[in-house]
Amino acid sequence: MIDFFFSDESRQNNPSRPGMGQLAAVGGLGISADNVKPVQATIDQICARYGFPPNEIFKWSPDKTLWMHRNLQGDQRTDFFKEVLGVLENNDVIAFIVVTDYTCQCATNTDDHDLDITTLFLERANGVCQRRGSQGFVVVDRPPGDRKDEDRFLAICAETLQSGTSFVKMDKIAHNIFATPSRMSRLLQASDLVTGCTLSRVAGEDRFSPPVFEKIKSILNKDGTRIGGYGLKLHPDGRYGNLYHWLLEDTHFWKSNWGVQLPVNNFYYYRDPFTI
């Protein structure tokens, strides 16, 4: 069985949630190869029904150059996002997002935060393939900037996949990483939606993201009822782990083979999700 992982990244330089530094997220959608074409076709139909011009893209946070910035707003935009997510849910698409605070130490054995967050993401993609008995291919949005930016990002991915990590032997993901502009793929656009909305919710945005994030939760990867660390990984989770309780309704925080009931009194956000 072949799975494809459509991945995107997002950043929040000034989170509104107290205690957070500059945040970055890498997220992805895991989908079986057989479902890629029909899912993209269905999302195309939804876009047409909402009035998108042909080949016009959608994003979680569209800039002024995009059609949806002015023409799809408020409840209508929320309804559109929910319909797209409903298609993903109905086709067994799995979402997982890694969010890391760039002002903190890296989680892996590196001082390069971009390598660190990419490694955490690829570990989770490899884990999905292990559980599903599949081989995976990663498709990423072509990064902005010149080709040097793209080449560096792809080199980071290739290095991680070839060498593995202290915890994961990267044996289920092909070393070939494919980069394509998001305008060419509705699933890359959906990955932008999932990654951008989740990062906004983690960063404390509480006006637009909550209703959409509630729908995203239905497709987040999980182990039993636990989502924290699987569908959403926060780093450092020894600081932010209580958000697994407030945002995901997780009952316990797990580290290796031990768990403690959430919320944990020596983590941030013990009393509520906005008090450190």
Secondary structure, DSSP 8 states (H G I E B T S, - for coil): -EEEEEEEEEEESS-SSTT---EEEEEEEEEEHHHHHHHHHHHHHHHHHTT--TT----SS--TTSHHHHHS-HHHHHHHHHHHHHHHHHTT-EEEEEEEETTS--SSS-S-HHHHHHHHHHHHHHHHHHHHT-EEEEEEE--SSSHHHHHHHHHHHHHHHHH--SS----SEEEEEEEE-GGG-HHHHHHHHHHHHHHHHHHT--SSHHHHHHHHGGGB--BTTB-BTTTEEEESHHHHTTHHHHHH---EEEETTEEEESS-TTSS-SSSTT--
